């Protein structure tokens, strides 16, 4: 489990990246999918990742040290928020492509989707891009507590089909308010780091 999680720094481009050999898992998801809440839940802290009331506000990569240098979580800006202007959208795309394609520390992606809804076009494009550049993905479906029990399996199947999910990638369902659903996910991070 995550016993220690500390915010290190934010970076707008590669000049701010940390230069070392510590492996990283980047966390991505559309705005308002519950990424910050999820990071706080898995790290057992309330304010590690700032939960913004304004979707699309964060435009930086945020680096967090996990378990004294075992690995890092890199929290990426939420994508797909309509009110972001075109320049900001292009800057974000450029920053993310640079990070995803050139960062040697990057070992995998933790991609969050909303279990209640069909993946958006942005979700599909992001997942497809990750696979096209050979990144392993841990798919985390959030808001499990807000889905009717009868719909859970059906929605999981629908999300996997819509994303054309690779059978090698893992899919987990979580409810951030329910700590039991996030306890086991630490091992999935370790598995992601160890996959080739």
N, C-alpha and C positions, 0 to 999 in steps of 0.2 A: 504493500500500500504506500501511498504518498505520505511520508512522515514530515517532509520539509519542502516548502515551496516558497521561493522568494522572487519578487520582481527585480530584474537586473536593469534593463534599459529599454527604450523605444528607439526605432530607427526608421527613417523615411526612405533610405536607399542603402546600397551596399557599403557606403562609407561608414555607416553606423553599425554594421554587423560585427559580431564578436569573432575574433580570430583565435581559434583553438581547435581541438579535435572532439569536443563533446557532441554526441549525436543529438539531433533535434527531430521532434515531431511537430509539424505545423497543423494548427487547428483552423479549419475553414468552415464557412456556412453563410447562408444568406442572412441579411440583417434581420434581427428579431427572432432568430431560431433558438435563442437561449444559450449561446456559446459562453458568454461571461458567467452566467449562472452555473453552467455545467463545470467550468474550470474551478469556480469557487467550491462547488460540491465535491469534486474529486480531490481537491487539496484540503478539504475540511476547513476552509477559511471563508469568511463572509465578504471580505473586501479586497481579495487578491487581484481579481480582474474587475475593473470598474464596469458596473452595469449601467449603460447609458439609457436615459429616458428618450433620447433622440436617436432613432436608428440611422446608421450610416455616418455617425459622427467621427468614429475612430478611423484615421487614415494612415496609421503607422503599424509596423510590426513590433509587437511587444514580446520581449524575451523573459522567460521565467526559469530559474534554476530549480531542478527537482532532485530531492534526496542527495544533496551535497555533491552535485556534479555528475550524477549517474546519467541524466539526460536533461534536455531542455524542452519545454513547451514554448512554441512560438505562436502567439495569438495574432492571426491575420485579420484585417478589417472585414466586416461583413460586406457581402456583395449583393447586387440586385436592388439597391434602394433607389427608388424613382426620383427623389428630389435632389440627388447629387448631380452637380453640373458636369458637362461633358469633359472639361479639362481635368476635373478631379477623377472622373471615371477612367480617363486615359492614363493619368499618373498612377492610379491604383493598378491598372492592368499591366503597365510597364514594370512597376515595382514587383508585382507578384510573379510575372513571367521570369524576371531576372532572378528572383529568389528560388523559384521552383526548378529552374533549368540549370542554374550554375552553383547553387549552394552545396558544397560537398558534405557538410554536416547533416544535411536533410536525409532522414532514413525512412520517412513515411508520412502519410496524411491522416489526420483524424477529421473526417468530414461529417458535419452535423446536418441532418435533415429533420423536418417536422413530421412525426409519425401520423399526424392527422390529415396531411394533405399530399396530393400528387406532387412529385418533384417539379420545380419550375424549369424553364429552359436554361436559366443560369446554372441550376444544379446539374442538369444533364451535361451542359458544355464543360463545366468544371471537372466532373467525374471523368468524362471522355478525355479531357486534356491530361489529367493525372495518369490515366492508363496509357495514353499515347507516348508519354515520356518515361514510362516504366516505373512509376511510383506505386508502392503498395498502399492500400487504403483501408482504414478501419472506419466503417460506416456506423455512425451513432444516431439512432432515431430518438429524438427528444419528445417530451410532453406525453409520455406513456400514460401518466395519470389522467390525462384529458381525453383518452380514447376509450370508447365502450369496449368491454371485454370481448364482445362478439366480433368487433371490427379489427382487433389487433393483428391476427394472422392474415386476414384479407389485406389490410393496409401494408403489412410487411411485404407480402407477395407483390402487390402493386408497385411499391417503391423499387424493389429489386428489378422488376420487369421494365419499368420506365427508364431506369438508369442503365439497363443492360449490364447489371452488376456481374463482375468477374467472380467465378466460384472460388477463387483463391482468397478473395477479400472477406473479412469478417463483418457481420452485421449484429449490432447489439441495440437493445431498446432500454431507455432510461427515463426515469422521472427524477429530476434533480432534487425535489423536496423529499423523496424517499431514498435515504442513504443506502438502503440494501441494494438498490439497482445499480449504484455506482461503485460499490466496494470491489466487485470482481473485475472491474474494467482495467485496473492497474496491470494485471497479467496480460491483457490484450495489448497494452502499450509495450510491454517487454517483448511480446511476440512480434510486434511490428518492428521493433528495433533489431530483432535478430533475423528477420526474414531477408533473403537475398533479393 
